[in-house]
Amino acid sequence: MKTSRGRALDGAVPRKRIGTSRRWHIFVFLAPATVLYTVFAIYPIVETLRLSLLVEVDGSNVFAGLGNYARLLTEPFWAEQFANAFWNNCILFLLHMLVQNPIALMLAAILSIPSLRGAAVYRTVFFLPTLLSVVVVGFIWQLILSPLWGITPDAMKAIGLGSWFRPWLGLESSALITITLISIWQYVGIPLMLFYAALLNIPEETVEAARIDGLNGFWIFWKVKLPLILPTLGLVTILTYIGNFTVSFDLIYSVQGGLAGPNFSTDVMGTFLFRSFFGFQSQSGDTHMGATVASALFFIILIGVGTYLFGVQRRLLRHEG
């Protein structure tokens, strides 16, 4: 209700003023996060891309275009290390996809059974290794698998498998697989919880309708629940992809060192980037080549994420709709 002069009564505020006030509130609340993200994420990426286009000549930086990328892909010293690290990252990703995620999905399906007793205890046990420090995990597994003072040789002898023991972390053929299994043991709780939450969100009416149609047990999960959690499967896949190309460095460095031995058999993009940028032992660091390796890693992740967002996710959403 308004007077003849158009003034609002009863404390009413004009709509235009309300909309403007709300917009200012949005900027105020978003500003801290935007500033932090720009300073600690956007700016380092832009600066890394800039450094990758430069070379140092007589103490000054000179624009080199894509010359550093050509060196990374063609010079034997750089190309061999890059190809080896990229291939090892691909192996890590495939093993996590074929071992970790199916185990996580199976455990989530079991924990989502309403009649299961002690489900909360099992969830805690499975998720607890995720909370441990990577350095602690690496040191513990080094002790466990050590052929000199580890408990694995004696444990395998006790069950009659002593002849099967090998120094798995010291063999080129098994070091990467061993590191991957340690990583799976530590991080299986993350996809487990994502799958578990997705399964709990499935309406009980849908499951009851499947039972009425004659399905039970495994077939309810396979034909009803699994199609309904396909978006979560896609999310876990892309998180696994990003994680294996970015955060696999810390575990490998803590267990195998900066050289990712033996003979670079566990070398990944993260350890390759570390040696390229900072140097390690006999290898001197090169700021611009290190930035080039980091930029190449950025583009690899960008291609994978873009493929998921514009390919897989669209199909999943279309299927869900």
C-alpha positions in Angstrom: 0.0 0.0 0.0 1.4 3.4 -0.9 0.4 7.1 -0.2 -0.3 9.6 -2.9 3.4 10.5 -3.0 4.3 6.9 -3.8 6.1 6.2 -0.6 6.1 2.6 0.7 4.3 2.0 3.9 4.9 -0.5 6.7 8.6 -0.5 6.1 8.3 -1.9 2.6 11.5 -1.6 0.4 11.3 -1.0 -3.3 12.1 -4.1 -5.4 14.9 -2.4 -7.2 16.7 -1.6 -4.0 16.2 -5.2 -2.7 17.7 -6.7 -5.9 20.7 -4.4 -5.8 21.3 -5.2 -2.1 21.2 -8.9 -2.7 23.6 -8.6 -5.6 26.1 -6.7 -3.4 25.8 -9.5 -0.8 26.7 -12.1 -3.4 29.9 -10.2 -4.4 30.8 -9.7 -0.7 30.5 -13.4 0.1 32.3 -14.5 -3.1 35.2 -12.1 -2.9 37.4 -13.9 -0.3 37.1 -17.3 -2.1 37.6 -15.6 -5.5 40.8 -13.8 -4.3 42.2 -16.9 -2.7 41.5 -19.1 -5.7 43.0 -16.5 -8.1 46.2 -16.1 -6.0 46.8 -19.7 -5.3 45.4 -21.5 -8.4 44.8 -19.2 -11.4 47.9 -17.1 -11.1 50.3 -20.1 -10.7 48.8 -21.8 -13.7 49.1 -18.6 -15.9 52.7 -18.0 -14.6 53.6 -21.6 -15.3 52.3 -21.3 -18.9 54.2 -18.1 -19.3 57.5 -19.6 -18.1 57.1 -22.6 -20.4 57.3 -20.2 -23.4 60.6 -18.6 -22.3 64.3 -19.7 -22.3 67.2 -18.2 -20.3 69.9 -16.6 -22.5 72.8 -14.8 -20.8 70.8 -14.4 -17.6 67.7 -13.0 -19.2 64.4 -14.6 -20.3 63.8 -14.7 -24.0 60.6 -15.7 -25.7 61.0 -19.2 -27.3 57.4 -20.0 -28.3 56.8 -23.7 -28.4 60.5 -24.5 -28.4 60.5 -26.0 -24.9 57.6 -28.3 -25.8 59.6 -29.4 -28.9 62.5 -30.2 -26.7 60.3 -32.2 -24.3 58.9 -34.3 -27.1 62.0 -34.7 -29.4 65.2 -34.5 -27.4 66.1 -38.0 -26.1 67.0 -36.9 -22.6 63.6 -35.3 -22.1 61.4 -37.4 -24.4 62.4 -40.7 -22.8 61.6 -39.5 -19.3 58.4 -37.9 -20.4 57.2 -41.0 -22.2 58.1 -43.2 -19.3 56.4 -41.0 -16.7 53.3 -40.6 -18.8 53.0 -44.3 -19.4 53.5 -45.1 -15.7 50.7 -42.7 -14.9 48.4 -44.4 -17.4 49.2 -47.8 -15.7 48.4 -46.3 -12.3 45.1 -45.0 -13.6 44.1 -48.3 -15.2 45.0 -50.3 -12.1 43.0 -48.0 -9.9 40.1 -48.2 -12.3 40.3 -52.0 -12.6 41.1 -52.8 -8.9 40.3 -49.9 -6.6 36.9 -48.8 -7.9 35.4 -52.3 -8.4 36.4 -53.1 -4.8 35.0 -49.9 -3.5 31.7 -50.5 -5.4 31.5 -54.0 -4.0 32.1 -52.9 -0.5 29.6 -50.0 -0.8 27.0 -52.5 -2.1 27.6 -54.7 0.9 27.5 -51.8 3.4 24.3 -50.5 1.9 22.4 -53.7 2.9 19.9 -52.6 5.5 20.2 -55.8 7.5 24.0 -55.7 7.8 25.2 -55.4 11.4 28.1 -53.1 12.3 28.0 -51.2 9.1 29.3 -48.0 10.8 32.3 -49.9 12.2 33.2 -51.3 8.8 32.8 -47.8 7.2 35.3 -46.4 9.7 37.8 -49.2 9.2 37.7 -48.9 5.4 38.0 -45.1 5.4 40.6 -44.8 8.2 43.7 -45.3 6.0 42.6 -42.2 3.9 43.2 -40.0 7.0 46.8 -41.2 7.5 49.8 -39.1 6.3 51.2 -40.3 3.0 54.7 -40.2 4.5 53.6 -42.4 7.4 51.9 -44.9 5.0 55.0 -45.0 2.8 57.4 -45.6 5.7 55.1 -48.3 7.3 54.8 -50.2 4.0 58.6 -50.0 3.5 59.0 -51.7 6.9 56.3 -54.3 6.2 57.8 -55.3 2.8 61.4 -55.1 3.7 63.3 -58.4 3.0 65.6 -57.6 6.0 63.4 -56.6 8.9 59.9 -56.6 7.5 57.1 -58.9 8.7 56.1 -60.1 5.2 58.8 -62.8 4.7 58.0 -64.4 8.1 54.2 -64.1 7.6 54.4 -65.8 4.2 56.6 -68.5 5.6 54.1 -69.2 8.3 51.4 -69.9 5.7 53.6 -71.9 3.5 54.3 -69.2 0.8 57.8 -68.2 1.8 59.2 -69.2 -1.6 56.9 -66.7 -3.3 58.3 -63.7 -1.4 60.3 -61.1 -3.5 61.7 -57.7 -2.7 58.8 -56.2 -4.7 59.7 -52.6 -4.1 63.2 -53.3 -5.4 62.3 -55.0 -8.7 61.6 -53.0 -11.8 58.9 -55.5 -12.8 56.9 -55.2 -9.6 57.7 -51.8 -8.0 55.0 -49.8 -9.8 52.3 -52.4 -9.1 53.3 -52.6 -5.5 53.1 -48.8 -5.1 49.7 -48.9 -6.8 48.4 -51.6 -4.4 49.6 -49.4 -1.5 47.8 -46.4 -2.9 44.6 -48.5 -3.4 44.8 -49.7 0.2 45.0 -46.1 1.4 42.5 -44.4 -0.8 39.8 -47.0 -1.5 37.7 -45.3 1.2 37.0 -42.3 -1.0 35.2 -44.0 -3.9 33.6 -46.3 -1.3 31.9 -43.4 0.4 30.8 -41.8 -2.8 29.3 -45.1 -4.0 27.8 -45.7 -0.6 26.1 -42.3 -0.6 24.8 -42.8 -4.1 23.3 -46.2 -3.2 21.6 -44.8 -0.1 19.9 -42.1 -2.2 18.1 -44.7 -4.4 14.4 -44.6 -3.4 13.3 -47.7 -1.6 10.1 -47.8 -3.7 12.3 -48.5 -6.8 13.9 -51.5 -5.0 10.6 -52.8 -3.8 9.1 -52.6 -7.4 12.1 -54.6 -8.6 11.4 -57.3 -5.9 7.8 -57.4 -7.0 8.9 -58.0 -10.6 10.8 -61.0 -9.4 14.4 -59.6 -9.0 16.4 -60.2 -5.9 20.0 -60.0 -4.5 22.6 -59.4 -7.2 20.1 -58.8 -10.0 18.5 -55.9 -8.1 22.0 -54.3 -7.9 23.0 -55.1 -11.5 19.7 -54.1 -13.2 18.3 -51.4 -10.9 20.9 -49.8 -8.6 23.9 -49.8 -10.9 22.2 -47.9 -13.8 20.9 -45.3 -11.2 24.4 -44.5 -9.9 26.0 -44.1 -13.3 26.6 -40.4 -12.8 28.5 -41.2 -9.6 30.6 -43.8 -11.5 31.5 -41.1 -14.0 32.4 -38.7 -11.2 34.6 -41.3 -9.5 36.3 -42.1 -12.8 37.3 -38.5 -13.4 38.4 -38.0 -9.8 40.6 -41.1 -10.2 42.0 -39.7 -13.4 42.9 -36.4 -11.8 44.2 -38.0 -8.6 46.5 -40.4 -10.4 48.1 -37.6 -12.5 48.5 -35.1 -9.7 48.7 -36.6 -6.2 50.5 -39.9 -6.9 53.8 -38.0 -6.5 53.8 -37.9 -2.7 53.5 -41.6 -2.1 56.2 -42.5 -4.7 58.6 -39.9 -3.4 58.2 -41.0 0.2 58.8 -44.7 -0.8 61.1 -44.6 -3.7 62.7 -41.2 -3.6 63.0 -38.5 -6.2 64.6 -40.9 -8.7 61.5 -43.1 -8.5 63.6 -46.2 -8.6 64.5 -48.8 -9.4 65.8 -47.3 -12.7 62.8 -44.9 -13.0 60.3 -47.8 -13.0 58.0 -45.9 -10.7 58.6 -42.5 -12.3 55.4 -40.5 -12.8 54.6 -37.0 -14.1 54.9 -35.6 -10.5 58.3 -37.0 -9.8 59.5 -36.0 -13.3 58.2 -32.5 -12.8 60.0 -32.3 -9.4 63.4 -33.3 -10.9 62.9 -31.1 -13.9 62.1 -28.0 -11.9 64.2 -28.3 -8.7 66.8 -30.8 -9.8 67.8 -33.9 -7.9 71.3 -35.4 -7.2 73.2 -35.2 -10.5 70.4 -33.6 -12.5 70.3 -29.8 -12.3 66.9 -28.0 -12.3 65.6 -26.0 -15.2 62.9 -23.5 -14.3 61.6 -23.3 -17.9 61.6 -27.0 -18.7 60.0 -27.7 -15.3 57.3 -25.2 -16.2 57.0 -27.0 -19.6 56.5 -30.4 -17.9 53.9 -28.8 -15.5 52.1 -27.2 -18.5 52.1 -30.5 -20.3 50.6 -32.2 -17.2 48.0 -29.4 -17.1 47.0 -30.0 -20.7 46.8 -33.8 -20.1 44.4 -33.3 -17.2 42.5 -30.7 -19.2 42.0 -33.0 -22.1 40.7 -35.8 -19.8 38.4 -33.6 -17.9 37.1 -31.9 -21.1 36.4 -35.3 -22.6 34.4 -36.3 -19.5 32.4 -33.1 -19.3 31.5 -32.7 -23.0 31.3 -36.4 -23.8 30.6 -38.8 -21.0 28.6 -36.5 -18.6 26.3 -35.3 -21.4 25.4 -38.9 -22.3 24.9 -39.7 -18.6 22.6 -36.7 -18.1 20.7 -37.6 -21.3 20.3 -41.2 -20.1 19.2 -40.0 -16.6 16.7 -37.6 -18.2 
